[in-house]
């Protein structure tokens, strides 16, 4: 198959992304994993967001794998990974999965680059490191847009519907058109996803009936409130260097989150990408890569 632009997210690149990956068994579940880069390069684990998948890293993949030894994967219930219907989908379990893949596929101290849903397992791994519970040292963590502080999270209307008592019903009404409309609202005004990109995202979400699980996966909002104080401590007293790379046009966790983190700990470096929204790694991959390289270069 020939892909005209292998760094763009399209239905064709979805097929190629899956073809180039592999499946790893974890507690009886098949987890989709992508790896790349020189085995001798610094190790990097990528954690994706909701409701998407590891495919979000495609626009940055070539640059990341040119510099680092990279592991990306789909959380349980997401992307091409297994999506059991009778499952609690809590963030502690997803953190266990991330730690397992870091231990088995990287096998040494590693760096984290995390987005959205993935910022919470990232914070959990930071907490475990501070408590001496990590098998391998966490060397740094860079946060893209995500709910680092539950009080600052501005849930979208669709999220409020899906986490309500009739969430199970609303997922049955979700289709490509409704998804595209609500999803596009979190992007920057000049970096909106095109039809082909939305088709690709929706195709991955629907894999193995994943669009019927969105209300279950959103349990992470409640998990964040439960673990908030312990995770917030990782921002005030991080056990390794951390940074923010943020698309400030994001209505969910944009510029207001950067301001809140700065008030909490002014020592945390932050790159404000004022022309981007909630998915900066797809909206402006080059800008995110430049910011991340600057962060890593200063370690």
DRENKOLDO-85340 format. One record per residue (C-alpha): residue number from 1; residue in three letters; x negated, y, z negated. Coordinates in Angstrom, 3 decimals. Example, Ala and Ser with C-alpha at 12.3 -4.5 7.8 and 13.67 -1.06 7.14 Angstrom:
+-----+-----+----------+----------+----------+
:   i :  aa :        X :        Y :        Z :
+-----+-----+----------+----------+----------+
:   1 : ALA :  -12.300 :   -4.500 :   -7.800 :
:   2 : SER :  -13.670 :   -1.060 :   -7.140 :
+-----+-----+----------+----------+----------+
//
This chain:
+-----+-----+----------+----------+----------+
:   i :  aa :        X :        Y :        Z :
+-----+-----+----------+----------+----------+
:   1 : UNK :    0.000 :    0.000 :    0.000 :
:   2 : UNK :   -1.301 :    3.465 :    0.871 :
:   3 : UNK :   -0.422 :    6.331 :   -1.451 :
:   4 : UNK :   -0.906 :    9.762 :    0.092 :
:   5 : UNK :   -1.697 :   11.417 :   -3.227 :
:   6 : UNK :   -2.601 :    8.807 :   -5.853 :
:   7 : UNK :   -2.547 :   11.440 :   -8.632 :
:   8 : UNK :    1.112 :   12.359 :   -8.097 :
:   9 : UNK :    3.994 :   10.661 :   -9.887 :
:  10 : UNK :    6.248 :    9.159 :   -7.214 :
:  11 : UNK :    8.196 :    5.913 :   -6.808 :
:  12 : UNK :    5.220 :    4.584 :   -4.813 :
:  13 : UNK :    2.703 :    5.470 :   -7.516 :
:  14 : UNK :    4.902 :    3.686 :  -10.063 :
:  15 : UNK :    4.438 :    0.448 :   -8.145 :
:  16 : UNK :    0.686 :    0.967 :   -7.906 :
:  17 : UNK :    0.363 :    1.877 :  -11.596 :
:  18 : UNK :    2.063 :   -1.361 :  -12.592 :
:  19 : UNK :    0.026 :   -3.397 :  -10.106 :
:  20 : UNK :   -3.235 :   -2.021 :  -11.519 :
:  21 : UNK :   -2.290 :   -2.822 :  -15.104 :
:  22 : UNK :   -2.101 :   -5.982 :  -17.171 :
:  23 : UNK :    0.039 :   -7.418 :  -19.954 :
:  24 : UNK :   -1.246 :   -8.154 :  -23.452 :
:  25 : UNK :    0.641 :  -10.361 :  -25.895 :
:  26 : UNK :    1.340 :   -8.678 :  -29.225 :
:  27 : UNK :    3.498 :  -10.425 :  -31.827 :
:  28 : UNK :    5.301 :  -12.320 :  -29.097 :
:  29 : UNK :    5.941 :   -9.221 :  -26.992 :
:  30 : UNK :    4.359 :   -8.395 :  -23.636 :
:  31 : UNK :    2.730 :   -4.953 :  -23.730 :
:  32 : UNK :    1.745 :   -3.168 :  -20.531 :
:  33 : UNK :   -1.827 :   -1.823 :  -20.587 :
:  34 : UNK :   -3.994 :    0.195 :  -18.198 :
:  35 : UNK :   -7.758 :    0.350 :  -18.629 :
:  36 : UNK :  -10.467 :    2.183 :  -16.734 :
:  37 : UNK :  -13.849 :    3.867 :  -16.887 :
:  38 : UNK :  -17.408 :    2.793 :  -17.499 :
:  39 : UNK :  -17.633 :    0.250 :  -20.366 :
:  40 : UNK :  -20.553 :    2.232 :  -21.792 :
:  41 : UNK :  -18.653 :    5.562 :  -21.807 :
:  42 : UNK :  -17.104 :    7.056 :  -24.969 :
:  43 : UNK :  -13.868 :    5.164 :  -25.801 :
:  44 : UNK :  -10.528 :    6.961 :  -25.567 :
:  45 : UNK :   -7.023 :    5.743 :  -26.443 :
:  46 : UNK :   -4.025 :    7.523 :  -24.870 :
:  47 : UNK :   -0.563 :    7.589 :  -26.498 :
:  48 : UNK :    2.422 :    8.661 :  -24.391 :
:  49 : UNK :    5.731 :   10.358 :  -25.170 :
:  50 : UNK :    9.501 :    9.802 :  -25.175 :
:  51 : UNK :   11.305 :    8.741 :  -23.030 :
:  52 : UNK :    8.541 :    8.103 :  -20.535 :
:  53 : UNK :    5.463 :    5.851 :  -20.458 :
:  54 : UNK :    1.734 :    5.575 :  -19.844 :
:  55 : UNK :    2.465 :    6.726 :  -16.281 :
:  56 : UNK :    2.408 :   10.271 :  -17.703 :
:  57 : UNK :   -1.403 :   10.036 :  -17.691 :
:  58 : UNK :   -1.631 :    9.337 :  -13.950 :
:  59 : UNK :   -2.365 :   12.968 :  -12.939 :
:  60 : UNK :   -5.349 :   12.986 :  -15.336 :
:  61 : UNK :   -6.407 :    9.368 :  -14.863 :
:  62 : UNK :   -9.222 :    9.883 :  -12.344 :
:  63 : UNK :  -10.837 :   12.655 :  -14.413 :
:  64 : UNK :  -10.437 :   10.807 :  -17.702 :
:  65 : UNK :  -11.877 :    7.537 :  -16.403 :
:  66 : UNK :  -14.783 :    9.401 :  -14.796 :
:  67 : UNK :  -15.815 :   10.613 :  -18.264 :
:  68 : UNK :  -14.537 :    8.038 :  -20.729 :
:  69 : UNK :  -13.697 :    4.379 :  -21.247 :
:  70 : UNK :   -9.909 :    4.667 :  -21.343 :
:  71 : UNK :   -7.052 :    2.515 :  -22.631 :
:  72 : UNK :   -3.426 :    3.544 :  -22.044 :
:  73 : UNK :   -0.362 :    1.442 :  -22.767 :
:  74 : UNK :    3.423 :    1.515 :  -22.967 :
:  75 : UNK :    4.829 :    1.437 :  -26.481 :
:  76 : UNK :    7.238 :   -1.390 :  -27.253 :
:  77 : UNK :   10.608 :   -0.424 :  -25.748 :
:  78 : UNK :    9.027 :    1.896 :  -23.180 :
:  79 : UNK :    7.801 :    1.675 :  -19.599 :
:  80 : UNK :    6.880 :   -1.817 :  -18.453 :
:  81 : UNK :    6.434 :   -3.241 :  -21.953 :
:  82 : UNK :    9.055 :   -5.582 :  -23.414 :
:  83 : UNK :   12.297 :   -3.951 :  -24.530 :
:  84 : UNK :   14.023 :   -6.239 :  -27.037 :
:  85 : UNK :   17.589 :   -5.106 :  -27.627 :
:  86 : UNK :   17.857 :   -6.147 :  -31.285 :
:  87 : UNK :   14.864 :   -4.278 :  -32.635 :
:  88 : UNK :   14.382 :   -1.402 :  -35.112 :
:  89 : UNK :   11.644 :    0.460 :  -33.140 :
:  90 : UNK :   10.012 :    2.249 :  -36.056 :
:  91 : UNK :    6.860 :    4.349 :  -35.834 :
:  92 : UNK :    4.883 :    2.257 :  -38.317 :
:  93 : UNK :    5.194 :   -0.724 :  -35.990 :
:  94 : UNK :    4.182 :    1.375 :  -32.971 :
:  95 : UNK :    1.169 :    2.581 :  -34.964 :
:  96 : UNK :    0.258 :   -1.040 :  -35.700 :
:  97 : UNK :    0.396 :   -1.714 :  -31.954 :
:  98 : UNK :   -1.873 :    1.237 :  -31.159 :
:  99 : UNK :   -4.374 :    0.150 :  -33.825 :
: 100 : UNK :   -4.345 :   -3.423 :  -32.511 :
: 101 : UNK :   -5.080 :   -2.368 :  -28.931 :
: 102 : UNK :   -7.841 :   -0.011 :  -30.070 :
: 103 : UNK :   -9.424 :   -2.819 :  -32.071 :
: 104 : UNK :   -9.127 :   -5.519 :  -29.409 :
: 105 : UNK :   -9.711 :   -3.524 :  -26.208 :
: 106 : UNK :  -12.122 :   -0.826 :  -27.419 :
: 107 : UNK :  -13.697 :   -2.618 :  -30.378 :
: 108 : UNK :  -15.526 :    0.417 :  -31.757 :
: 109 : UNK :  -14.973 :    3.941 :  -33.018 :
: 110 : UNK :  -12.669 :    5.763 :  -30.604 :
: 111 : UNK :  -11.066 :    9.099 :  -29.712 :
: 112 : UNK :   -7.317 :    9.798 :  -29.394 :
: 113 : UNK :   -5.406 :   11.941 :  -26.893 :
: 114 : UNK :   -1.689 :   11.897 :  -27.726 :
: 115 : UNK :    1.569 :   13.438 :  -26.536 :
: 116 : UNK :    5.129 :   13.878 :  -27.850 :
: 117 : UNK :    6.293 :   10.540 :  -29.367 :
: 118 : UNK :    2.633 :    9.509 :  -29.488 :
: 119 : UNK :    1.637 :   12.322 :  -31.861 :
: 120 : UNK :    3.316 :   10.463 :  -34.740 :
: 121 : UNK :    1.340 :    7.204 :  -34.374 :
: 122 : UNK :   -1.649 :    9.504 :  -33.923 :
: 123 : UNK :   -0.941 :   11.145 :  -37.277 :
: 124 : UNK :   -0.375 :    7.741 :  -38.849 :
: 125 : UNK :   -3.763 :    6.509 :  -37.627 :
: 126 : UNK :   -5.352 :    9.658 :  -39.029 :
: 127 : UNK :   -3.685 :    8.946 :  -42.377 :
: 128 : UNK :   -4.881 :    5.344 :  -42.328 :
: 129 : UNK :   -8.397 :    6.530 :  -41.607 :
: 130 : UNK :   -8.270 :    8.884 :  -44.570 :
: 131 : UNK :   -7.109 :    5.951 :  -46.695 :
: 132 : UNK :   -9.890 :    3.679 :  -45.418 :
: 133 : UNK :   -7.497 :    1.334 :  -43.612 :
: 134 : UNK :   -8.799 :    1.547 :  -40.039 :
: 135 : UNK :  -10.919 :   -1.272 :  -38.610 :
: 136 : UNK :  -12.806 :    1.208 :  -36.416 :
: 137 : UNK :  -13.490 :    4.880 :  -37.014 :
: 138 : UNK :  -11.242 :    7.475 :  -35.427 :
: 139 : UNK :  -13.680 :   10.021 :  -33.967 :
: 140 : UNK :  -11.302 :   12.793 :  -32.910 :
: 141 : UNK :   -7.660 :   13.450 :  -32.055 :
: 142 : UNK :   -6.249 :   15.971 :  -29.592 :
: 143 : UNK :   -2.505 :   16.637 :  -29.726 :
: 144 : UNK :   -0.490 :   17.696 :  -26.717 :
: 145 : UNK :    3.078 :   18.946 :  -27.249 :
: 146 : UNK :    4.834 :   16.902 :  -29.914 :
: 147 : UNK :    6.592 :   16.961 :  -33.285 :
: 148 : UNK :    3.621 :   17.407 :  -35.589 :
: 149 : UNK :    5.809 :   19.255 :  -38.103 :
: 150 : UNK :    9.387 :   17.940 :  -38.397 :
: 151 : UNK :   10.671 :   21.347 :  -39.511 :
: 152 : UNK :    9.459 :   22.849 :  -36.227 :
: 153 : UNK :   11.040 :   20.209 :  -33.970 :
: 154 : UNK :   13.864 :   21.685 :  -31.889 :
: 155 : UNK :   15.899 :   18.715 :  -30.724 :
: 156 : UNK :   17.551 :   18.987 :  -27.333 :
: 157 : UNK :   21.346 :   18.607 :  -27.057 :
: 158 : UNK :   20.969 :   15.162 :  -25.470 :
: 159 : UNK :   18.817 :   14.026 :  -28.403 :
: 160 : UNK :   21.458 :   15.180 :  -30.874 :
: 161 : UNK :   24.105 :   13.235 :  -28.999 :
: 162 : UNK :   22.024 :   10.076 :  -28.802 :
: 163 : UNK :   21.100 :   10.131 :  -32.501 :
: 164 : UNK :   24.727 :   10.636 :  -33.533 :
: 165 : UNK :   27.253 :    7.914 :  -34.386 :
: 166 : UNK :   28.232 :    7.500 :  -30.740 :
: 167 : UNK :   24.719 :    7.299 :  -29.358 :
: 168 : UNK :   25.351 :    3.741 :  -28.184 :
: 169 : UNK :   28.158 :    5.090 :  -26.006 :
: 170 : UNK :   26.297 :    8.071 :  -24.578 :
: 171 : UNK :   23.439 :    5.879 :  -23.308 :
: 172 : UNK :   25.972 :    4.050 :  -21.177 :
: 173 : UNK :   26.931 :    7.332 :  -19.542 :
: 174 : UNK :   23.345 :    8.293 :  -18.723 :
: 175 : UNK :   22.398 :    8.212 :  -15.040 :
: 176 : UNK :   19.698 :    9.632 :  -12.796 :
: 177 : UNK :   21.462 :   12.986 :  -12.359 :
: 178 : UNK :   22.113 :   13.581 :  -16.055 :
: 179 : UNK :   18.606 :   12.438 :  -16.915 :
: 180 : UNK :   17.042 :   14.755 :  -14.332 :
: 181 : UNK :   18.943 :   17.782 :  -15.586 :
: 182 : UNK :   18.147 :   17.337 :  -19.284 :
: 183 : UNK :   14.559 :   16.226 :  -18.667 :
: 184 : UNK :   13.737 :   19.196 :  -16.428 :
: 185 : UNK :   14.836 :   21.651 :  -19.113 :
: 186 : UNK :   11.670 :   21.036 :  -21.167 :
: 187 : UNK :    9.279 :   21.836 :  -18.301 :
: 188 : UNK :    7.830 :   25.264 :  -17.531 :
: 189 : UNK :    9.861 :   27.540 :  -15.274 :
: 190 : UNK :    7.256 :   27.344 :  -12.493 :
: 191 : UNK :    6.252 :   23.703 :  -13.016 :
: 192 : UNK :    9.569 :   21.906 :  -12.618 :
: 193 : UNK :    9.474 :   18.221 :  -11.592 :
: 194 : UNK :   10.557 :   17.449 :   -8.041 :
: 195 : UNK :   13.167 :   14.901 :   -6.995 :
: 196 : UNK :   10.584 :   12.201 :   -6.248 :
: 197 : UNK :    8.942 :   12.682 :   -9.643 :
: 198 : UNK :   12.290 :   12.422 :  -11.423 :
: 199 : UNK :   13.106 :    9.303 :   -9.401 :
: 200 : UNK :    9.833 :    7.762 :  -10.580 :
: 201 : UNK :   10.405 :    8.594 :  -14.239 :
: 202 : UNK :   13.947 :    7.231 :  -14.112 :
: 203 : UNK :   12.849 :    4.026 :  -12.384 :
: 204 : UNK :   10.360 :    3.292 :  -15.164 :
: 205 : UNK :   12.831 :    4.142 :  -17.926 :
: 206 : UNK :   15.423 :    1.798 :  -16.375 :
: 207 : UNK :   12.971 :   -1.113 :  -16.161 :
: 208 : UNK :   14.366 :   -4.066 :  -18.135 :
: 209 : UNK :   17.369 :   -1.981 :  -19.191 :
: 210 : UNK :   15.350 :    0.600 :  -21.096 :
: 211 : UNK :   17.873 :    3.361 :  -20.426 :
: 212 : UNK :   20.285 :    1.474 :  -22.693 :
: 213 : UNK :   17.847 :    1.671 :  -25.626 :
: 214 : UNK :   17.291 :    5.423 :  -25.797 :
: 215 : UNK :   19.404 :    5.862 :  -28.947 :
: 216 : UNK :   17.322 :    3.191 :  -30.717 :
: 217 : UNK :   14.006 :    4.677 :  -29.620 :
: 218 : UNK :   15.059 :    8.091 :  -30.949 :
: 219 : UNK :   14.853 :    6.653 :  -34.467 :
: 220 : UNK :   11.435 :    8.283 :  -34.450 :
: 221 : UNK :   13.063 :   11.607 :  -35.401 :
: 222 : UNK :   14.205 :   10.154 :  -38.736 :
: 223 : UNK :   10.841 :    8.393 :  -39.199 :
: 224 : UNK :    9.071 :   11.722 :  -38.845 :
: 225 : UNK :   11.119 :   13.216 :  -41.655 :
: 226 : UNK :   10.381 :   10.192 :  -43.854 :
: 227 : UNK :    6.622 :   10.339 :  -43.337 :
: 228 : UNK :    6.369 :   14.101 :  -42.830 :
: 229 : UNK :    4.476 :   15.088 :  -46.007 :
: 230 : UNK :    1.870 :   12.341 :  -45.606 :
: 231 : UNK :    1.373 :   13.144 :  -41.935 :
: 232 : UNK :    1.316 :   16.900 :  -42.481 :
: 233 : UNK :   -1.630 :   16.383 :  -44.816 :
: 234 : UNK :   -3.625 :   15.190 :  -41.799 :
: 235 : UNK :   -3.350 :   18.685 :  -40.354 :
: 236 : UNK :   -4.538 :   20.450 :  -43.502 :
: 237 : UNK :   -7.272 :   17.926 :  -44.373 :
: 238 : UNK :   -8.051 :   15.966 :  -41.185 :
: 239 : UNK :  -10.444 :   13.026 :  -41.562 :
: 240 : UNK :  -11.972 :   13.818 :  -38.142 :
: 241 : UNK :  -11.964 :   16.763 :  -35.697 :
: 242 : UNK :   -8.483 :   17.576 :  -34.347 :
: 243 : UNK :   -7.147 :   20.081 :  -31.814 :
: 244 : UNK :   -3.952 :   21.263 :  -30.130 :
: 245 : UNK :   -3.496 :   21.603 :  -26.360 :
: 246 : UNK :   -0.040 :   23.062 :  -25.906 :
: 247 : UNK :    2.262 :   24.121 :  -23.086 :
: 248 : UNK :    3.841 :   27.093 :  -24.843 :
: 249 : UNK :    6.966 :   27.281 :  -22.610 :
: 250 : UNK :    8.169 :   24.022 :  -24.159 :
: 251 : UNK :   11.465 :   24.673 :  -26.004 :
: 252 : UNK :   10.973 :   21.577 :  -28.205 :
: 253 : UNK :    7.423 :   21.907 :  -29.562 :
: 254 : UNK :    5.813 :   24.798 :  -27.705 :
: 255 : UNK :    4.293 :   28.072 :  -28.854 :
: 256 : UNK :    6.258 :   28.136 :  -32.105 :
: 257 : UNK :    4.585 :   24.856 :  -33.129 :
: 258 : UNK :    1.116 :   26.232 :  -32.396 :
: 259 : UNK :    1.921 :   29.233 :  -34.591 :
: 260 : UNK :    3.161 :   26.992 :  -37.412 :
: 261 : UNK :    0.047 :   24.794 :  -37.312 :
: 262 : UNK :   -2.164 :   27.892 :  -37.291 :
: 263 : UNK :   -0.360 :   29.160 :  -40.400 :
: 264 : UNK :   -0.875 :   25.784 :  -42.055 :
: 265 : UNK :   -4.540 :   25.434 :  -41.084 :
: 266 : UNK :   -6.159 :   28.260 :  -39.095 :
: 267 : UNK :   -9.264 :   26.112 :  -38.600 :
: 268 : UNK :   -7.517 :   23.806 :  -36.098 :
: 269 : UNK :   -8.612 :   24.863 :  -32.584 :
: 270 : UNK :   -5.739 :   25.401 :  -30.164 :
: 271 : UNK :   -5.546 :   25.871 :  -26.408 :
: 272 : UNK :   -2.353 :   27.702 :  -25.431 :
: 273 : UNK :   -1.332 :   26.944 :  -21.858 :
: 274 : UNK :    1.236 :   29.670 :  -21.416 :
: 275 : UNK :    2.371 :   28.649 :  -17.918 :
: 276 : UNK :    3.235 :   25.045 :  -18.879 :
: 277 : UNK :    6.024 :   23.266 :  -20.744 :
: 278 : UNK :    6.480 :   20.048 :  -22.683 :
: 279 : UNK :    4.567 :   17.776 :  -20.261 :
: 280 : UNK :    1.335 :   19.733 :  -19.739 :
: 281 : UNK :   -0.599 :   16.664 :  -18.569 :
: 282 : UNK :    1.714 :   16.312 :  -15.558 :
: 283 : UNK :    2.570 :   19.990 :  -15.047 :
: 284 : UNK :   -1.042 :   21.204 :  -15.118 :
: 285 : UNK :   -3.426 :   18.246 :  -15.324 :
: 286 : UNK :   -6.511 :   20.288 :  -14.411 :
: 287 : UNK :   -5.835 :   22.844 :  -17.157 :
: 288 : UNK :   -5.301 :   20.142 :  -19.774 :
: 289 : UNK :   -8.429 :   18.321 :  -18.641 :
: 290 : UNK :  -10.485 :   21.508 :  -18.894 :
: 291 : UNK :   -9.187 :   22.182 :  -22.405 :
: 292 : UNK :   -9.792 :   18.614 :  -23.520 :
: 293 : UNK :  -13.305 :   18.560 :  -22.065 :
: 294 : UNK :  -14.056 :   21.797 :  -23.916 :
: 295 : UNK :  -12.798 :   20.288 :  -27.164 :
: 296 : UNK :  -14.856 :   17.134 :  -26.705 :
: 297 : UNK :  -17.902 :   19.125 :  -25.662 :
: 298 : UNK :  -17.800 :   21.035 :  -28.934 :
: 299 : UNK :  -17.758 :   17.985 :  -31.169 :
+-----+-----+----------+----------+----------+
//
